[in-house]
Amino acid sequence: MQYGAFVDRVARRTGTSEERATELTRATLETLAERLTGGEVLDLAAQLPKPLQRVLNPHPRTEAADRFGAAEFVARVAQRAAVDENAARDAIRAVFCTLHEAITSGEFQDVAVQMPRDFRDMVEPALAPASRRT
């Protein structure tokens, strides 16, 4: 998927401008990169357009992932994007749905499996069959 299409889909899903969707995507992917192991960050980055690869920083300093739950994930995205936590949660869902469309199903499953159970309400919408068509 091209970068512009990725951002456009996030914008449509969040009901925001493309500029705002770019910020929400950046905030979500930066936080996701902290939550994934270094190898998984590399695997994910390899399937995304260059501007998104740079956001993920595909040269991790460590293989270990930061172990934080969904509430902390939402708080970090909200802080990075300067939005409230409800808007951050909606943005995270939109980015995960768009990621699911942009990368292989196997890679998406590899990302999802690294997320603890409390991420379910943010990740599961991306797994619904209708999410691939939105």
C-alpha positions in Angstrom: 0.0 0.0 0.0 1.3 3.5 -0.8 1.8 6.0 1.9 -0.9 8.4 0.7 -3.5 5.6 0.6 -2.5 4.5 4.1 -3.0 8.0 5.5 -6.2 8.5 3.5 -7.7 5.4 5.0 -6.8 6.4 8.5 -8.3 9.9 7.8 -11.5 8.4 6.6 -11.7 6.0 9.6 -11.1 8.7 12.1 -13.1 11.4 10.4 -10.1 13.8 10.4 -7.9 15.6 7.9 -5.0 13.9 6.2 -2.7 16.1 8.2 -4.2 15.0 11.5 -4.3 11.4 10.3 -0.6 11.6 9.6 0.0 12.7 13.2 -2.3 10.0 14.6 -0.5 7.3 12.5 2.9 8.5 13.6 1.9 8.5 17.2 0.4 5.0 17.0 3.3 3.5 15.1 6.0 5.1 17.3 4.2 3.6 20.3 3.7 0.3 18.6 7.5 0.1 17.9 8.2 0.5 21.6 5.8 -2.4 22.4 7.2 -4.9 19.8 10.4 -6.8 19.9 13.2 -5.5 17.7 12.9 -8.3 15.2 9.1 -7.8 14.8 9.7 -4.0 14.3 12.1 -4.9 11.4 9.6 -7.4 9.9 6.7 -4.9 10.1 8.8 -2.0 8.7 9.8 -4.1 5.7 6.2 -4.3 4.6 5.3 -0.6 4.9 6.1 2.4 2.7 9.3 4.3 3.4 7.8 7.2 5.4 6.2 4.7 7.8 9.3 2.6 8.0 11.2 5.7 9.3 8.5 6.2 12.0 9.0 2.7 13.2 12.8 3.3 13.5 13.7 -0.1 12.0 17.1 -0.2 13.7 16.1 -1.0 17.3 18.8 -0.6 20.0 17.5 -3.7 21.7 15.5 -6.8 20.9 13.4 -6.5 24.0 10.0 -4.9 23.9 8.7 -2.5 26.5 6.1 -4.4 28.4 3.2 -2.0 29.0 -0.6 -2.6 28.7 -3.3 -1.1 26.6 -4.0 1.8 29.0 -0.4 2.9 28.8 -0.4 2.4 25.0 -3.4 4.7 24.7 -1.9 7.3 27.1 1.4 7.4 25.0 -0.5 7.8 21.7 -2.7 10.5 23.3 0.3 12.4 24.5 2.3 12.1 21.3 -0.7 13.2 19.2 -2.0 15.8 21.6 -5.5 14.3 21.8 -7.7 12.9 24.5 -7.6 9.2 25.3 -10.9 8.5 23.5 -9.6 10.0 20.3 -6.4 8.1 20.7 -8.2 4.8 21.1 -10.2 5.5 17.9 -7.0 6.4 16.1 -5.3 3.2 17.3 -8.2 1.1 16.0 -8.1 3.0 12.6 -4.3 2.5 12.3 -4.6 -1.2 13.2 -7.3 -1.7 10.6 -5.2 0.0 8.0 -2.1 -2.0 9.0 -4.1 -5.1 8.5 -4.9 -4.0 4.9 -1.3 -2.9 4.2 0.6 -5.9 5.4 0.3 -9.7 5.0 -2.2 -11.5 7.3 0.7 -13.5 8.7 2.7 -10.4 9.6 -0.4 -8.8 11.2 -0.9 -12.0 13.3 2.7 -11.7 14.4 2.1 -8.2 15.6 -1.2 -9.0 17.2 0.3 -12.0 19.1 2.8 -9.7 20.9 0.0 -7.6 22.3 -1.5 -8.6 25.6 -5.2 -9.5 26.1 -6.1 -6.0 27.2 -5.4 -4.8 23.6 -8.3 -7.0 22.3 -10.8 -4.1 21.8 -8.2 -2.2 19.7 -6.9 -5.1 17.7 -10.0 -7.3 17.1 -11.8 -4.7 14.9 -8.9 -5.0 12.5 -9.4 -8.8 12.3 -13.1 -8.5 11.3 -13.7 -9.3 7.6 -15.4 -6.0 6.9 -12.3 -4.1 8.1 -10.4 -5.1 5.0 -13.0 -3.5 2.7 -13.3 -0.1 4.6 
